Amino acid sequence: MHDYWEEVGLARGREFIYMDEFCQYEDKDGRHLVLYSDVDRLERELLDFSPADAPVIREFISGIRMCIGFDQPSVRTPLLTRIGKNARMISGFVINGKKMQKWMKTSCGDFAARFSDPLLRQLFSEMWGEKFSILFILFTFAYLHNKNAGYPIGGSMPMSKALESRYLSLAGTIRYKTPVSRIITEGDKAVGVILADGTERRCSRVISAADGYTTIFKMLEGKYIDDRIRNMYDTWPLFPGLIYAGIGVNRTFGEIHRSVSGMNFALREPVEIAGKTISNLPIHLFNHDSSMAPEGKTAITVLLNTEYEYWKNLSADRKAYLAKKDAIGKQLIMLLEERFPGISSQVEMIDIATPATFERYTGNWKGTFEGWQITPENSGSVMKPLVQTLPGLSNFYMCGQWVEPGGGLPTGVMSARRLFKSICKEDRKKFKTTYA
Ligand SMILES: Cc1cc2nc3c(=O)[nH]c(=O)nc-3n(C[C@H](O)[C@H](O)[C@H](O)COP(=O)(O)OP(=O)(O)OC[C@H]3O[C@@H](n4cnc5c(N)ncnc54)[C@H](O)[C@@H]3O)c2cc1C
């Protein structure tokens, strides 16, 4: 969200674009549905698309309208506007508390089942996954409507670069390619780390922004947990594994409207990919960001849910693993051909990542790309974020996607901000946001 990035000083100088469409769906009968960012337009589109589902659609739209009032101000919002927005948010929580609880406790799968139209049923259960709490879809559309959810030109890399340069300018040191294998504790106090090459590094505080499971159960050998932490790692569902195909094509897609999360079209026949049957293909055309491909060409991504265990087992045989990725690349190009005839001769590059890839590069547990899903069971932890320390261990802190369900870039950045605020409090220092 733009305000978040602005608050941590990363938005300035960066172009954010706000898109009119969240996504587009096309079914087998050639019906076309657009989920618009503007709530009034979205309501009209859904009602036109399936008048028989009017009661459920109206309920959904009223949920979005309820969330529109929760437009969190950033520290850069002018004081009077900020006071007004905060007052509206607090009164909104008081007035709508019960309704929000109800939405929070409803899964996307349960809500989807109430539609009679098959495409709406499919869309609502697939958009973020069946187990996801629907409240957070309402908030997504509210942010889109408020133009507080944009796309930063250049994607996430300029964000990482901005974080890096800000940290270096504050005299920080970064050591890349230096994995930590253990956290050193003395008398239940974290005092440093042991690197993978055996080197010991002592420090005044240890903060882990790495994978939560590795940090708690490997680097600290599971010595500092309680029932709540055990329950999180035992029962909370992770975001599903992902097959991520990055495809570069020598063509443009002027006829396809730009959208936040792309388009989804029905396949002629269901196909099997890595043990899962799929009947539609979600694709994202980066025709809104010219920095993603040379002029006249376009970057496309295809993201498919997959099982971690399938890829973990397969990756034990490197040759078989690479052959499977290659075969999936070819299969995806053939499937794209159904919607964009001629595209197979325009493909210039293709790169496939799997949960094994994400695990290798980020160390994230089971190769998940975003940590835990927000479900009706754990959604309370989003409203009241988890403590960023571990029971019985002093001098140790955590931030990143493993301190609250939902993960994602905003959680990562805002949890770090929250942590530094509490560390300042410990040190009796005033926390102050400064801008580069
Ligand atoms: C394909 C894809 C699409 C996504 N799309 C979105 C999106 O649209 N919106 C969104 O908000 N989020 C999205 N995400 C999720 C988002 O990228 C993550 O939730 C976010 O990056 C998590 O940030 P983090 O800092 O907690 O963890 P990470 O980004 O995983 O960073 C952890 C860091 O710790 C390092 N590390 C791990 N182990 C060790 C160790 N032992 N020693 C030292 N360092 C270690 C890793 O190398 C890594 O640099 C997407 C992710 C993927 C893969």
The ligand as an ORCA input file, in Angstrom:
! r2SCAN-3c Opt
* xyz 0 1
  C       6.198    -15.055     -6.754
  C       5.868    -14.238     -5.542
  C       4.897    -13.265     -5.625
  C       4.581    -12.495     -4.511
  N       3.660    -11.494     -4.627
  C       3.431    -10.678     -3.586
  C       2.569     -9.551     -3.713
  O       2.015     -9.284     -4.789
  N       2.362     -8.753     -2.634
  C       2.978     -9.004     -1.449
  O       2.777     -8.240     -0.507
  N       3.793    -10.067     -1.285
  C       4.040    -10.896     -2.321
  N       4.884    -11.970     -2.177
  C       5.339    -12.320     -0.823
  C       6.467    -11.455     -0.324
  O       7.538    -11.496     -1.249
  C       6.938    -12.016      1.041
  O       5.833    -12.133      1.912
  C       7.953    -11.073      1.667
  O       9.086    -10.962      0.820
  C       8.392    -11.582      3.028
  O       9.373    -10.725      3.525
  P      10.344    -11.188      4.687
  O      11.325    -10.085      4.855
  O       9.560    -11.640      5.853
  O      11.046    -12.525      4.164
  P      11.955    -12.784      2.893
  O      11.659    -11.807      1.803
  O      11.840    -14.239      2.622
  O      13.406    -12.433      3.410
  C      14.087    -13.262      4.304
  C      15.575    -13.051      4.087
  O      16.284    -13.833      5.038
  C      17.374    -14.442      4.392
  N      17.726    -15.661      5.140
  C      17.014    -16.813      5.202
  N      17.672    -17.715      5.985
  C      18.787    -17.108      6.424
  C      19.873    -17.514      7.239
  N      19.940    -18.733      7.761
  N      20.886    -16.639      7.455
  C      20.843    -15.382      6.917
  N      19.846    -14.944      6.125
  C      18.829    -15.792      5.875
  C      16.869    -14.761      2.997
  O      17.970    -14.927      2.108
  C      16.051    -13.517      2.698
  O      16.847    -12.509      2.141
  C       5.239    -12.738     -3.280
  C       6.233    -13.709     -3.195
  C       6.544    -14.452     -4.321
  C       7.646    -15.483     -4.221
*
